[in-house]
């Protein structure tokens, strides 16, 4: 729901700058006008009972609606919430540029970008209570709910909106062989999205999903999504828009995180939706940074976080890294001795369990070709450097390490030491990368280890990777919960730039309607180049709404 308190305050100031009182006749006239603009008939106006109810909304001091028919002043907090969207304006409240809905909202990555663009959320939904609680703390309204209850065969209880945003789960669709339209998606959450789209026809649709949705394993699902959006009247490219925040300069919201995601952006254009085969992707999956490299330490930045036990490395973890750090330093000297100045450490996974003399290597029949290649390379590597590797094995109890810690994936190029790298302690081994940018945050426990700082990435630093400002409040929940939520989230900078590029691509279509023009102005003309210029402000505004509502609930 939109924030009625804030909206009504702005409307009241516009209607009566002196008394800040509004007559019921003015309210009724506004309501009738907005109903007609929305294409519906207003209810009977003989009574004012429909206007008021018991919906608890944050009160605004000294601001009241005046019902002249009774001579009483009715608190704004008691206005019936079901009439919020229609009552407060033909499209959006004063000071807001467009209305949006936030589906599968998580902690509010989409909300961060859309609020910074000047949008107003009229509906949000998130089924996970912990994520919904964080969302509410920062955006001032709770999204806790189930989209299947709000958008189904019987009802679509979602208000009109101009932009639909959804980071929806990837689910397989039916493969009956026949193109059955929307029925082909029934049973998936994309079907519920389609119900909303068919009901309200928002001007812009913005969907986000994992990279694999555009891969060969999900070709059928991809084709169905594009076809269904076009059948609903939308201009949408069949070419995937794959993008990552590490491709952007920091002054445009970029972050040092390789997080490739697929974005599907569509504009309602029923006259030409079926002629969209040549529509390009809105943004190319190439770097916009030129030759400039990221530097985690200063670009994120690292540091300035509270010490916490969950950041510390255990004695066992420190021993694993110490042992492999010794290996890296030893092997740099060894390969330079044998291969000269152009030497490199092996690029294939180094697995201690596969170190045997190449002449005695036995590969079982039926071994996959990739694994056979891996075994041969490790045997050849061991045979060439046997003396140095045996000395290393004698100095460290590597063969007593867990199997996953007897393996190293070196992706750090010329970095001289393992402790100089960013590391992931993965089930498949220790992966080392340069301290330039980090791999994608994931919703599992693979938090990056920052070698130079000898600790894990802090949750506040992880939030920075996703583009959230430092005043974003996670409410003191366990760090593991925060990491999970961030791993499930969207990059604010990526959303910002993809949506801007979409509006620029479809400018000619957007300019045909009042709503489209308002969207273009908000997203392109009036917006800064980076969401960072506004994020702290819009988060603080959402937190104020949350505190006001919490205070009001305590008074009830």
C-alpha positions in Angstrom: 0.0 0.0 0.0 1.1 3.6 -0.6 1.9 5.6 2.5 -1.3 7.5 2.9 -0.1 9.7 5.7 2.7 11.2 3.6 0.6 11.5 0.5 -2.3 13.1 2.3 0.0 15.7 3.9 1.2 16.7 0.4 -2.4 16.8 -0.9 -3.6 18.9 2.0 -0.9 21.5 1.5 -1.8 21.8 -2.1 -5.5 22.3 -1.4 -5.4 24.6 1.5 -2.1 26.3 2.4 -3.5 28.3 5.2 -5.9 26.2 7.3 -4.6 22.7 6.1 -8.3 21.7 6.3 -10.2 20.1 3.4 -13.9 20.0 3.1 -15.7 16.8 2.4 -17.1 18.3 -0.8 -13.5 18.8 -2.1 -12.6 15.3 -1.1 -15.7 13.9 -2.8 -15.0 15.9 -6.0 -11.5 14.7 -6.1 -12.5 11.1 -5.5 -15.1 11.2 -8.3 -12.6 12.7 -10.7 -10.0 10.1 -9.9 -12.5 7.3 -10.2 -13.4 8.4 -13.7 -9.8 8.8 -14.7 -9.2 5.2 -13.5 -12.1 4.0 -15.6 -14.5 3.1 -12.8 -17.7 4.6 -11.4 -17.6 6.2 -7.9 -19.8 4.8 -5.2 -22.8 6.7 -4.1 -21.8 10.0 -2.5 -24.9 10.6 -0.3 -23.1 9.3 2.7 -19.6 9.9 4.0 -19.5 6.6 5.8 -17.5 4.9 3.0 -14.6 7.4 3.5 -13.7 6.3 7.0 -12.7 3.1 8.7 -10.5 1.6 11.3 -7.3 1.0 9.2 -4.4 2.0 11.4 -2.1 4.4 9.6 0.5 6.7 11.0 -1.2 10.0 12.1 0.1 13.4 11.1 -0.2 16.0 13.8 -2.7 18.8 13.2 -3.7 17.4 9.8 -7.4 16.3 9.6 -10.1 15.9 7.1 -13.2 18.1 7.9 -16.6 16.5 7.4 -18.9 19.5 7.1 -22.0 17.3 7.1 -21.4 16.4 10.7 -19.1 19.3 11.8 -16.6 16.8 13.1 -12.9 16.5 12.4 -12.0 12.9 11.5 -8.3 11.8 12.1 -6.4 11.1 8.9 -5.3 7.8 10.5 -8.9 6.5 10.3 -9.4 7.0 6.6 -10.4 3.7 4.9 -7.2 2.3 3.5 -9.0 0.5 0.6 -9.5 3.9 -1.1 -5.9 5.1 -0.7 -4.7 4.8 -4.3 -7.8 6.4 -5.9 -8.3 9.1 -3.3 -4.9 10.6 -3.4 -4.5 11.3 -7.1 -5.2 10.2 -10.6 -1.9 8.3 -10.7 0.3 9.0 -7.7 0.6 11.3 -4.7 2.0 14.7 -4.9 5.8 14.6 -5.2 5.8 11.0 -6.6 6.3 10.2 -10.3 4.8 6.7 -10.7 3.3 3.8 -8.9 5.0 0.5 -8.7 4.4 -3.0 -7.2 7.2 -5.1 -5.7 6.7 -8.8 -6.1 8.9 -11.4 -4.3 10.2 -8.3 -2.6 12.9 -9.8 -0.4 14.5 -7.0 1.7 13.8 -4.4 -1.0 16.5 -4.3 -3.7 14.0 -3.3 -6.3 12.3 -0.9 -3.8 15.7 0.9 -3.3 16.1 1.7 -7.0 12.4 2.5 -7.6 12.1 4.7 -4.5 15.2 6.5 -5.6 13.6 7.1 -9.0 10.7 8.8 -7.2 8.3 5.9 -7.4 5.6 5.1 -4.9 4.9 1.5 -3.8 1.2 0.6 -3.8 1.7 -3.1 -3.2 4.5 -5.4 -2.1 4.6 -9.1 -1.2 7.2 -11.4 0.3 6.5 -14.8 1.8 9.5 -15.0 4.1 8.8 -13.4 7.5 12.4 -12.5 8.3 13.0 -10.8 4.9 9.6 -9.1 5.2 10.6 -7.7 8.6 13.7 -6.2 7.2 11.8 -4.7 4.3 9.3 -3.2 6.7 12.0 -1.6 8.8 13.5 0.2 5.8 10.5 1.0 3.6 7.8 1.6 6.1 5.2 -1.1 5.1 5.2 -4.8 5.5 5.1 -7.0 2.4 4.5 -10.2 4.3 2.0 -12.2 2.3 1.5 -14.8 -0.4 1.1 -13.7 -4.0 -1.0 -16.8 -4.8 -3.6 -15.5 -2.3 -3.7 -12.1 -3.9 -3.6 -13.0 -7.6 -5.4 -16.2 -8.7 -8.4 -17.4 -10.7 -10.9 -15.8 -8.3 -9.3 -12.5 -7.5 -6.6 -10.0 -8.2 -6.6 -7.9 -5.1 -3.7 -5.6 -6.2 -4.2 -1.9 -7.0 -3.5 -0.3 -10.4 0.2 0.5 -11.0 2.5 1.9 -13.6 5.4 -0.4 -13.2 5.6 -4.1 -12.1 8.9 -5.4 -10.6 9.5 -9.0 -9.8 12.6 -11.1 -9.0 10.6 -14.3 -9.5 11.8 -17.9 -9.0 12.8 -20.0 -12.0 10.3 -22.9 -12.3 9.8 -25.3 -15.2 6.7 -24.9 -17.4 4.6 -27.5 -18.9 5.8 -29.1 -22.2 2.7 -30.5 -23.7 3.8 -29.7 -27.3 0.9 -27.4 -27.8 1.0 -23.7 -27.1 -1.7 -23.3 -24.5 -1.1 -19.6 -23.7 -1.3 -18.7 -20.0 -2.3 -22.2 -19.1 1.1 -23.4 -20.0 2.5 -21.5 -17.0 -0.2 -22.6 -14.5 1.2 -23.9 -11.3 4.2 -21.5 -11.4 4.6 -18.1 -9.8 5.0 -16.6 -13.3 1.4 -17.5 -13.9 0.5 -15.3 -10.9 2.5 -12.4 -12.4 0.7 -12.9 -15.7 -2.7 -12.6 -13.9 -1.7 -9.2 -12.5 -0.3 -8.1 -15.9 -3.6 -9.1 -17.7 -5.6 -7.4 -15.0 -3.8 -4.0 -14.9 -1.6 -3.8 -18.0 1.2 -1.8 -16.2 3.1 0.4 -18.6 6.5 -1.2 -17.8 7.3 -4.7 -16.6 10.7 -5.4 -15.0 11.6 -9.0 -14.2 14.9 -10.4 -12.9 16.1 -14.0 -12.6 19.3 -16.1 -12.4 21.6 -16.3 -15.4 20.6 -19.8 -16.2 17.0 -18.8 -17.2 18.5 -17.6 -20.5 20.6 -20.8 -20.9 19.9 -23.9 -22.9 18.4 -25.9 -20.1 15.6 -23.4 -19.7 15.0 -22.5 -23.4 11.4 -23.6 -23.2 10.7 -21.4 -20.2 12.4 -18.4 -21.8 10.4 -18.8 -25.0 7.1 -19.1 -23.1 7.8 -15.9 -21.0 8.6 -13.9 -24.1 5.6 -15.2 -26.0 3.2 -14.6 -23.1 4.4 -11.0 -22.6 4.0 -10.3 -26.3 0.5 -11.9 -26.3 -0.4 -9.6 -23.4 0.5 -6.6 -25.6 4.1 -5.9 -24.5 7.1 -5.0 -26.6 9.9 -7.2 -25.3 13.2 -8.4 -26.7 13.8 -12.1 -27.2 17.5 -11.5 -26.7 18.3 -11.8 -23.0 19.6 -8.8 -21.1 22.4 -10.2 -19.0 24.1 -7.8 -16.7 26.3 -7.5 -13.6 27.2 -4.6 -11.3 30.9 -5.1 -11.8 30.6 -3.9 -15.4 29.6 -0.4 -14.2 31.8 2.5 -13.1 31.2 3.3 -9.4 29.9 6.8 -10.3 26.9 5.0 -12.0 26.2 2.6 -9.2 28.7 -0.1 -10.0 30.0 -2.4 -7.4 33.0 -4.9 -7.3 30.8 -8.0 -7.5 30.4 -10.4 -10.4 26.7 -11.0 -10.3 25.3 -11.9 -13.7 21.5 -11.8 -13.8 18.9 -11.9 -16.5 16.6 -9.0 -16.8 13.4 -9.0 -18.9 12.0 -5.5 -19.5 8.8 -4.8 -21.4 6.7 -1.8 -22.4 3.0 -2.0 -23.0 2.5 -1.3 -26.7 -0.4 -3.5 -28.0 -0.2 -2.1 -31.5 3.3 -3.3 -32.2 4.0 -6.0 -29.5 4.0 -8.8 -32.1 6.6 -7.0 -34.3 9.3 -7.1 -31.6 11.6 -9.8 -33.1 14.3 -7.3 -33.9 14.1 -5.5 -30.6 17.7 -5.4 -29.1 18.6 -6.1 -25.5 18.4 -3.0 -23.4 22.1 -3.1 -22.3 25.1 -5.1 -23.5 26.9 -7.6 -21.2 30.2 -5.7 -21.6 32.3 -3.5 -19.3 31.6 0.2 -19.2 34.7 0.8 -17.1 37.3 0.8 -19.9 40.6 -0.5 -18.6 39.9 0.5 -15.0 40.2 -2.3 -12.5 38.3 -2.5 -9.3 40.1 -2.4 -6.0 38.1 -3.9 -3.2 39.8 -2.1 -0.4 38.9 1.4 -1.5 36.0 0.9 -4.0 33.7 -1.0 -1.7 35.2 0.1 0.7 36.5 -2.6 3.1 36.9 -1.9 6.8 35.0 0.4 9.1 32.9 -2.5 10.4 32.5 -3.8 13.9 34.5 -6.8 14.9 32.4 -9.9 15.4 33.1 -13.6 16.1 31.5 -14.7 12.9 34.1 -12.8 10.9 37.1 -14.6 12.5 38.8 -17.6 11.0 39.0 -20.7 13.0 42.3 -22.3 13.9 41.7 -25.1 11.3 40.8 -22.5 8.5 43.9 -20.6 9.3 46.0 -23.7 9.1 44.5 -24.7 5.7 45.3 -21.2 4.3 48.8 -21.1 5.8 49.6 -24.5 4.2 48.4 -23.5 0.8 50.0 -20.1 1.1 53.3 -21.9 1.7 52.5 -23.9 -1.5 51.9 -20.8 -3.5 55.1 -19.1 -2.4 57.1 -22.3 -3.0 55.6 -22.9 -6.4 56.2 -19.4 -7.6 59.9 -19.9 -7.0 59.7 -23.4 -8.5 57.9 -22.5 -11.8 60.1 -19.5 -12.3 63.2 -21.7 -11.9 61.9 -24.2 -14.5 59.8 -22.0 -16.8 61.5 -18.6 -16.7 59.9 -15.1 -16.1 56.7 -15.9 -18.1 55.9 -18.8 -15.7 52.4 -19.1 -14.2 50.8 -21.3 -11.5 48.5 -24.0 -12.9 45.1 -22.8 -14.0 43.5 -26.2 -13.5 42.3 -27.4 -10.1 45.2 -28.6 -8.0 44.2 -31.8 -6.1 46.7 -33.4 -3.8 44.8 -36.8 -4.0 45.6 -36.9 -7.7 49.4 -36.5 -7.3 51.0 -39.7 -8.7 53.8 -40.4 -11.1 52.6 -39.8 -14.6 54.1 -43.1 -15.8 52.0 -45.1 -13.3 48.8 -43.2 -13.7 45.8 -45.5 -14.2 42.5 -44.0 -15.3 39.5 -46.2 -14.9 37.4 -47.0 -17.9 34.4 -44.8 -18.3 36.0 -41.8 -16.6 34.5 -38.6 -18.0 36.8 -36.8 -20.4 37.0 -33.7 -18.3 38.0 -35.7 -15.2 40.6 -37.7 -17.3 42.1 -34.4 -18.4 42.2 -33.2 -14.8 43.9 -36.4 -13.6 46.6 -36.3 -16.3 47.4 -32.6 -15.7 47.8 -33.2 -11.9 50.0 -36.3 -12.5 52.2 -34.4 -14.9 52.4 -31.4 -12.6 53.5 -33.7 -9.7 56.0 -35.5 -11.8 57.7 -32.3 -13.0 57.9 -30.7 -9.5 58.1 -33.9 -7.3 61.0 -32.8 -5.1 59.4 -29.4 -4.2 55.9 -30.9 -3.7 57.2 -33.8 -1.5 59.0 -31.3 0.6 55.8 -29.3 1.0 53.8 -32.4 1.9 56.4 -33.3 4.6 56.0 -29.8 6.2 52.2 -29.8 6.4 49.6 -32.4 7.3 47.7 -31.7 4.1 46.6 -35.3 3.6 44.8 -35.1 7.0 42.8 -32.0 5.8 39.2 -32.6 4.8 38.9 -33.7 1.2 37.6 -30.3 0.1 40.7 -28.6 1.7 43.1 -30.7 -0.3 42.2 -28.9 -3.4 43.2 -25.4 -4.7 41.7 -23.4 -7.6 44.2 -20.7 -8.4 42.5 -17.8 -10.3 44.6 -15.0 -8.9 47.1 -14.7 -11.8 50.4 -13.2 -10.6 49.4 -12.5 -7.0 52.5 -13.6 -4.9 50.7 -15.0 -1.8 47.5 -16.8 -1.0 47.0 -14.4 2.0 47.0 -11.5 -0.6 43.9 -13.0 -2.2 40.1 -13.1 -1.8 39.2 -16.7 -1.1 36.1 -18.9 -1.0 36.2 -22.0 1.1 33.9 -24.0 -1.2 32.8 -27.6 -1.0 34.8 -28.2 -4.1 38.0 -26.6 -2.7 39.7 -23.3 -1.9 39.2 -20.8 -4.7 41.6 -17.9 -4.8 41.1 -14.6 -6.7 42.7 -11.2 -6.8 41.5 -8.5 -4.4 39.8 -6.6 -7.3 36.2 -7.8 -7.2 34.3 -10.7 -5.5 32.1 -13.5 -6.9 28.4 -13.2 -6.5 26.9 -13.3 -3.1 24.9 -16.5 -2.7 22.3 -17.6 -0.2 24.6 -20.3 1.2 27.5 -20.2 3.6 30.4 -19.4 1.2 31.2 -16.0 2.6 34.4 -14.7 1.0 37.6 -14.6 3.1 39.6 -11.4 2.7 43.2 -12.6 2.9 44.9 -9.2 3.6 42.4 -8.6 6.5 42.5 -12.2 7.7 38.8 -12.3 8.2 35.5 -12.9 6.4 33.5 -10.3 4.5 31.3 -8.5 7.0 27.5 -8.3 6.4 27.7 -4.6 6.1 30.3 -5.0 3.4 28.1 -7.5 1.7 25.2 -5.0 1.8 27.5 -2.5 0.1 28.2 -5.1 -2.6 24.5 -5.1 -3.4 24.4 -1.3 -3.5 22.5 -0.7 -0.2 23.5 2.3 1.8 25.1 2.1 5.3 22.0 3.3 7.0 20.0 0.2 5.7 18.8 -1.5 8.9 18.8 -5.3 9.3 17.4 -5.0 12.8 20.0 -7.0 14.8 19.1 -10.3 13.2 21.7 -13.1 13.1 24.5 -12.4 10.5 23.7 -15.7 8.7 20.2 -14.5 8.1 21.5 -11.2 6.6 24.0 -13.0 4.3 21.2 -15.2 3.1 18.9 -12.3 2.3 21.6 -10.4 0.5 22.5 -13.5 -1.5 18.8 -13.7 -2.6 18.6 -10.0 -3.5 19.2 -7.9 -6.5 21.9 -5.4 -7.2 20.5 -1.8 -6.8 23.0 -0.4 -9.3 22.2 -3.1 -11.9 18.4 -2.5 -11.6 18.9 1.3 -11.8 21.0 1.1 -15.0 18.9 -1.6 -16.7 15.7 0.3 -16.1 17.3 3.6 -17.4 18.5 1.8 -20.5 15.0 0.3 -21.1 13.3 3.7 -20.8 15.8 5.2 -23.2 15.3 2.3 -25.7 11.5 2.6 -25.5 11.3 6.4 -25.3 9.1 6.7 -28.4 6.5 4.4 -26.9 6.6 5.9 -23.4 6.1 9.4 -24.8 2.7 8.4 -26.3 1.0 8.4 -22.9 0.9 10.6 -19.8 2.0 7.7 -17.6 4.8 6.8 -20.0 6.1 10.4 -20.1 6.0 10.5 -16.3 8.0 7.3 -16.1 10.6 8.6 -18.6 11.0 11.8 -16.8 11.5 10.0 -13.5 13.8 7.3 -14.8 15.9 9.3 -17.2 15.3 13.1 -17.3 15.1 13.9 -13.6 17.2 11.0 -12.3 20.9 11.3 -11.3 23.4 8.9 -13.0 23.7 6.8 -9.8 21.2 5.7 -7.2 23.8 6.4 -4.6 22.9 10.1 -4.7 19.5 9.4 -3.3 19.6 6.0 -1.5 20.5 7.2 2.0 17.7 9.7 1.8 14.9 7.4 0.6 15.9 4.7 3.2 15.8 7.3 6.0 12.3 8.3 4.8 11.1 4.7 4.8 12.6 4.2 8.3 10.7 7.3 9.5 7.5 5.8 8.2 8.2 2.6 10.0 8.9 4.4 13.3 5.7 6.5 13.0 3.6 3.4 12.4 5.2 1.5 15.3 4.5 4.5 17.6 0.9 4.6 16.4 0.4 0.9 17.0 1.6 1.3 20.6 -1.1 3.9 21.2 -3.9 1.6 19.9 
